[in-house]
């Protein structure tokens, strides 16, 4: 296990020193299971690219139970920043405000407007 951690650290350092920009597209999540009651908490965001410079986010939020996944537009004002459009569907369980975040090699750190900062790890979906 220590060798694996060292290898991941070496890759991350090499990536940062290379000056390469971070790939925006991917799955980001902090969704997790809580307690014995079957509660699911967190946010999962799948960033995909559309035609041209368009980006979209498939967004799912859970607060005890998973909400309805929604597709919203996303903008990438710089190569490491992302802004996800405000949500208008109450069945999604997501805040009704825009999400702004900074993308790094291991995930996105950001928040919904007026909410606490959160970290969404770049990894497989909670549902996989």
Sine and cosine of phi, psi and omega as CSV:
sin_phi,cos_phi,sin_psi,cos_psi,sin_omega,cos_omega
0.00,0.00,-0.68,0.74,0.03,-1.00
-0.86,0.51,-0.57,0.82,0.02,-1.00
-0.91,0.42,-0.61,0.79,0.00,-1.00
-0.91,0.42,-0.70,0.71,0.02,-1.00
-0.88,0.47,-0.67,0.75,0.02,-1.00
-0.90,0.44,-0.66,0.75,0.01,-1.00
-0.89,0.45,-0.69,0.72,0.03,-1.00
-0.91,0.42,-0.64,0.77,0.04,-1.00
-0.90,0.43,-0.68,0.73,0.02,-1.00
-0.89,0.46,-0.65,0.76,0.03,-1.00
-0.90,0.43,-0.70,0.72,-0.01,-1.00
-0.89,0.46,-0.68,0.73,0.02,-1.00
-0.90,0.43,-0.70,0.72,0.03,-1.00
-0.88,0.48,-0.65,0.76,0.02,-1.00
-0.88,0.47,-0.74,0.68,-0.02,-1.00
-0.90,0.43,-0.64,0.77,-0.01,-1.00
-0.96,0.28,-0.38,0.92,-0.04,-1.00
-0.96,0.27,-0.32,0.95,-0.01,-1.00
0.98,0.19,0.13,0.99,0.01,-1.00
-0.94,0.35,0.57,-0.82,0.05,-1.00
-0.99,0.16,0.38,-0.93,-0.04,-1.00
-0.99,0.16,0.65,-0.76,0.09,-1.00
-0.97,0.26,0.84,-0.54,-0.06,-1.00
-0.97,0.24,-0.65,0.76,-0.09,-1.00
-0.93,0.38,0.52,-0.86,0.04,-1.00
0.54,-0.84,-0.06,-1.00,0.02,-1.00
-0.97,-0.24,0.75,-0.66,0.00,-1.00
-0.78,-0.63,0.73,-0.68,-0.08,-1.00
-0.44,-0.90,0.53,-0.85,0.25,-0.97
-0.77,-0.64,0.26,0.97,-0.02,-1.00
-0.90,0.43,0.68,-0.74,-0.04,-1.00
-0.42,-0.91,0.33,-0.95,0.01,-1.00
-1.00,0.04,0.68,-0.74,-0.01,-1.00
-0.81,-0.59,0.82,-0.57,0.15,-0.99
0.94,0.35,-0.12,-0.99,-0.05,-1.00
-1.00,0.03,-0.21,0.98,-0.08,-1.00
-0.99,0.14,0.04,1.00,0.02,-1.00
0.99,0.16,0.39,0.92,0.00,-1.00
-0.98,0.20,0.70,-0.71,0.08,-1.00
-0.92,-0.40,0.72,-0.69,-0.02,-1.00
-0.78,-0.62,0.50,-0.86,0.18,-0.98
0.84,-0.54,-0.18,-0.98,-0.05,-1.00
-0.74,-0.67,0.67,-0.74,0.12,-0.99
-0.79,-0.62,0.72,-0.70,-0.06,-1.00
-0.72,-0.69,0.80,-0.60,0.05,-1.00
-0.92,-0.40,0.94,-0.33,-0.03,-1.00
-1.00,-0.04,0.83,-0.56,0.02,-1.00
-0.81,-0.59,0.39,-0.92,0.01,-1.00
-0.99,-0.17,0.65,-0.76,0.08,-1.00
-0.98,-0.20,-0.43,-0.90,0.01,-1.00
-0.94,0.34,0.67,-0.74,0.03,-1.00
0.91,0.42,-0.78,-0.62,-0.01,-1.00
-0.98,-0.17,0.33,0.95,0.00,-1.00
-0.98,0.18,0.61,-0.79,0.11,-0.99
-0.78,-0.63,0.46,-0.89,0.05,-1.00
-0.69,-0.72,0.42,-0.91,0.06,-1.00
-0.84,-0.55,0.79,-0.61,0.21,-0.98
-1.00,-0.02,0.89,-0.45,-0.17,-0.98
-0.88,-0.48,0.74,-0.67,0.09,-1.00
-0.71,-0.71,0.76,-0.65,0.02,-1.00
-0.87,-0.49,0.53,-0.85,0.01,-1.00
-0.72,-0.70,0.73,-0.69,0.07,-1.00
-0.68,-0.74,0.95,0.30,-0.09,-1.00
0.98,-0.21,-0.64,0.77,0.07,-1.00
-0.60,-0.80,0.51,-0.86,0.00,-1.00
-0.94,0.35,0.67,-0.74,0.06,-1.00
-1.00,0.08,0.07,-1.00,0.03,-1.00
-0.94,0.35,0.80,-0.60,0.08,-1.00
-0.90,0.43,0.60,-0.80,0.01,-1.00
-0.77,-0.64,0.39,-0.92,0.09,-1.00
-0.93,-0.37,0.83,-0.55,0.02,-1.00
-0.76,-0.65,0.37,-0.93,0.02,-1.00
-0.97,0.26,0.44,-0.90,0.03,-1.00
-0.70,-0.72,0.55,-0.84,0.08,-1.00
-0.86,-0.51,0.47,-0.88,0.00,-1.00
-0.83,-0.55,1.00,0.09,-0.07,-1.00
-0.92,0.40,-0.51,0.86,0.13,-0.99
-0.70,-0.72,0.18,-0.98,-0.09,-1.00
-0.91,0.42,-0.24,0.97,-0.03,-1.00
-0.86,-0.52,0.06,1.00,-0.01,-1.00
-0.90,-0.43,0.52,-0.86,0.03,-1.00
-0.64,-0.77,0.60,-0.80,0.07,-1.00
-0.78,-0.62,0.83,-0.56,-0.04,-1.00
-0.95,-0.30,0.76,-0.65,-0.09,-1.00
-0.84,0.53,0.44,-0.90,0.05,-1.00
-0.90,0.44,0.49,-0.87,-0.05,-1.00
-0.98,-0.17,0.63,-0.78,0.03,-1.00
-0.87,-0.49,0.07,1.00,-0.06,-1.00
-0.99,-0.16,0.94,-0.35,-0.02,-1.00
-0.89,0.46,-0.40,0.92,-0.01,-1.00
-0.96,0.29,-0.15,0.99,-0.03,-1.00
-0.98,0.19,-0.36,0.93,-0.08,-1.00
0.93,0.37,0.10,1.00,0.02,-1.00
-1.00,0.00,0.45,-0.89,0.10,-0.99
-0.84,0.54,0.43,-0.90,-0.05,-1.00
-1.00,0.01,0.30,0.95,-0.06,-1.00
-0.89,-0.45,0.28,-0.96,0.02,-1.00
-0.92,0.39,0.57,-0.82,0.09,-1.00
-0.98,-0.21,0.74,-0.67,0.10,-0.99
-0.82,-0.57,0.71,-0.70,-0.02,-1.00
-0.48,-0.87,0.22,-0.98,0.06,-1.00
-0.91,-0.41,0.79,-0.62,-0.05,-1.00
-1.00,-0.08,0.76,-0.65,0.08,-1.00
-0.82,-0.57,0.02,-1.00,-0.02,-1.00
-0.86,0.52,-0.48,0.88,-0.06,-1.00
-0.97,-0.24,-0.08,1.00,0.02,-1.00
0.38,-0.93,-0.30,-0.95,0.01,-1.00
-0.90,-0.44,0.72,-0.70,0.16,-0.99
-0.91,-0.42,0.81,-0.58,-0.02,-1.00
-0.06,-1.00,-0.26,-0.97,-0.02,-1.00
-0.37,-0.93,0.38,-0.93,0.23,-0.97
-0.98,0.22,0.59,-0.81,-0.03,-1.00
-0.79,0.62,0.79,-0.61,0.00,-1.00
0.99,0.13,-0.05,1.00,-0.04,-1.00
-0.95,-0.30,0.09,-1.00,0.00,-1.00
-0.96,0.28,0.44,-0.90,0.07,-1.00
-0.93,0.35,0.60,-0.80,0.01,-1.00
-0.68,-0.73,0.35,-0.94,0.09,-1.00
-0.91,-0.42,0.77,-0.63,0.07,-1.00
-0.91,-0.41,0.91,-0.42,-0.03,-1.00
-0.96,0.27,0.59,-0.81,0.13,-0.99
-0.99,0.14,0.96,-0.29,-0.02,-1.00
-0.25,-0.97,-0.03,-1.00,0.05,-1.00
-0.86,0.51,0.42,-0.91,0.06,-1.00
-0.86,0.50,0.53,-0.85,0.12,-0.99
-0.81,0.58,-0.54,0.84,-0.11,-0.99
-0.99,0.14,-0.09,1.00,-0.01,-1.00
-1.00,0.06,0.00,0.00,0.00,0.00
